[in-house]
Each structure stands twice: as C-alpha cells, then as structure tokens.
Amino acid sequence: MKDVILWTGAGQIGMAIARRLGYGKKIVVGDKNIENANAIAKIMNEAGFDVEPMECDISSRESILHLIKKGGTGVTISSQSGHRMEQLGAVIDEQLATTPTEELLNLDVLQPENIKDTLHAYQLAKRCNEKRVMAESVKWGERGARINSISPGIIVTPLAIDEFNGIRGDFYKNMFAKCPAGRPGTADEVANVAELLMTDKGAFITGADFLIDGGATASYFYGPLKPENN
Ligand SMILES: NC(=O)c1ccc[n+]([C@@H]2O[C@H](COP(=O)([O-])OP(=O)(O)OC[C@H]3O[C@@H](n4cnc5c(N)ncnc54)[C@H](O)[C@@H]3O)[C@@H](O)[C@H]2O)c1
C-alpha cells in the first residue's frame, strides 16, 4: 500500500511541496473550491503523480474527517502558515496555547473591537496556528509523529499577486523591496524547507515554526522596514 499525503488548499505552495515529496505516493488534495483541486490534480496527474481531488472545507471538522477517511492513513500537509509581522505578547501566546477551543472566542484579544483590520485578523490566526502546532506536537509525539509549521513571507502565487494589485499593494511591494533578500520568494523555496521538515533529515524537529520571508521580519524590527524609518 502506498503512503498517503493529505493536502489541503490546492494552491501554488501546496503544489510545490506535493511535487517535491509526493512521487510514488497517493496524494489526496482537498479544496473548498473543487475546481481548484481538479485543476491542480490534472496538472500533477499529467506529470506522473497519483492525485485525487476532493471538496473539503478545513473550517469544518466533518469535512476534514471525510478527507482523512478518503486517504486512509497518512501524513498531512496543511498549507496554513503566515506572516509574522507583529510580535504579540507572551501572555497572549500562553492563552492561545492552553485555552479550550470553546472558550477561545470569548478571549479579549479575539473580540471584534480589538481586531484592527483583516491583516491583524490574519496575523492572529497565524500566531494561533503556531501555538497550536506546539501544543499538538506534544500530544502527537507520543504516537511517533512530528508536527511543524512554515511561515512564508511574500511568495509569488495568485493569492500574493491579488495582494500586489489590491489596496495594500504598495505595502507589500515596499516590504519585499526593503527586505534583505530584496525580492519576493517562490513556492519552490518553501518546498525546500518542507523537504527538510518532512524527511528523515528533520527527525529532531517538532513543535517548531520556520520563518521563510527573505528577512522581512528582521528588517521590520532592525532595518529599513522598521515603522519609525518609514
Ligand atoms: N503566497 C504567500 O505570499 C503566502 C504568504 C504567507 C502565507 N501563505 C499561506 O500559505 C497558504 C497557501 O498559500 P498559496 O499562496 O499557495 O494560496 P493559493 O491562493 O494559491 O491557494 C489557496 C487555496 O486554498 C483554498 N482554500 C481557501 N480556504 C479554504 C478552506 N476553508 N478549505 C479548503 N481550502 C481552502 C482556496 O480555494 C485555494 O485554492 C495559505 O494558508 C496562505 O495564507 C501564503
């Protein structure tokens, strides 16, 4: 029986990772927009991969369980990761890691009046994800599994191109122009990190988050992107 990769979000970053690691394996790709899953499955199947598309909404537990059932057992690539532009306090981190899900929505930090805009909501969601990865890695370690997350900076994909052309376009263009790398990244560079994490070379890495942003976060704190320098 083939090993199985469960992959959610049929986007460019997920595809780069699946192409790097998925040969010889069965790949199930779930997307809430089935057309995206179908399109990416077609590209990969025509390149010799074994990809089965399905509709899946990762905001629904039932839908995720359905995806798992479809794949049998395996490894999950979840493409959820994100920018880390803002340092949130240790107290918040502690709350996010230890509060039961049903109580989370009542936390002060998550009340609509305390969330400035959609970018702030995105940052909070991604920070929650990091803390969840840490907490889950402890539980899953007992079963021999490792869990890590990748936080990409600006990676050229349709999602990023939409952002370049949207209301925050100048903000993003300034961000990659003034980061140490001086350019946006590519999905294949994210796959380099995934390859380390998901193969034996990463055997000692679990509960960790990997920032791959061309140094944008460093510049935000110590370089030309620092708010007072703009
Ligand atoms: N591209 C970047 O610059 C960048 C930077 C940081 C983080 N990320 C994160 O990486 C991930 C993948 O990014 P990408 O640029 O490859 O995206 P993409 O736009 O190429 O693809 C994302 C896919 O996810 C699907 N999707 C959205 N909500 C879903 C849901 N609830 N359930 C199932 N599928 C859903 C969309 O239909 C789309 O097909 C995202 O989580 C994104 O936030 C991307």
The ligand as an ORCA input file, in Angstrom:
! r2SCAN-3c Opt
* xyz 0 1
  N       1.566     33.363     -1.031
  C       2.045     33.977      0.025
  O       2.723     35.024     -0.069
  C       1.793     33.435      1.390
  C       2.492     34.000      2.451
  C       2.280     33.533      3.726
  C       1.388     32.516      3.931
  N       0.711     31.982      2.894
  C      -0.229     30.918      3.218
  O       0.074     29.736      2.502
  C      -1.137     29.058      2.208
  C      -1.208     28.750      0.711
  O      -0.993     29.938      0.010
  P      -0.957     29.999     -1.587
  O      -0.411     31.325     -1.939
  O      -0.347     28.749     -2.110
  O      -2.527     30.047     -1.859
  P      -3.382     29.936     -3.167
  O      -4.234     31.147     -3.255
  O      -2.533     29.558     -4.353
  O      -4.332     28.682     -2.766
  C      -5.085     28.619     -1.598
  C      -6.175     27.554     -1.813
  O      -6.826     27.331     -0.568
  C      -8.206     27.158     -0.835
  N      -8.952     27.409      0.378
  C      -9.230     28.604      0.952
  N      -9.967     28.424      2.068
  C     -10.148     27.080      2.197
  C     -10.842     26.263      3.133
  N     -11.514     26.784      4.168
  N     -10.816     24.928      2.978
  C     -10.165     24.360      1.935
  N      -9.494     25.079      1.001
  C      -9.490     26.432      1.131
  C      -8.512     28.137     -1.965
  O      -9.689     27.779     -2.652
  C      -7.241     27.999     -2.824
  O      -7.403     27.017     -3.809
  C      -2.275     29.928      2.736
  O      -2.639     29.464      4.015
  C      -1.639     31.295      2.841
  O      -2.248     32.081      3.844
  C       0.906     32.405      1.618
*
